[in-house]
Amino acid sequence: MSHAGERVLGPVRRGELAGTLEEAIFSAAQGETIGPVEGPGGPWTLRVDRIEPGGMRPYADVQASIAAELTEIAVEQAFVSWLDRRYAEKVRLHPGFEHPADPTHPDATHRH
């Protein structure tokens, strides 16, 4: 995004940038301007507008959300498995009526 000739990076997290840019940003204090720093496209002058604390949260604080996410994944996997079994039990394609891209079709060359 550009504004008055400046390029705005937006929120940045560790690991999203590389090398000297990341080192410079994460060693600066809030409100500090640093640079020039070598980066993609040449030198950059950086201003840190806001720092939001990150890091790990206590397990007790995230345990419920982890359990909910894992349960959601397990439910989806169980449904897909059930659906695959039902499909295998109930659906019989007559030879020649398979979708042309079906990998079981002998000449699966059809592409969309």
Secondary structure, DSSP 8 states (H G I E B T S, - for coil): -EETTEE---S--TTSS-HHHHHHHHHS-TT-EEEEEEETTEEEEEE-------S---HHHHHHHHHHHHHHHHHHHHHHHHHHHHHHHH----TT-S-TT-TTSTT-----
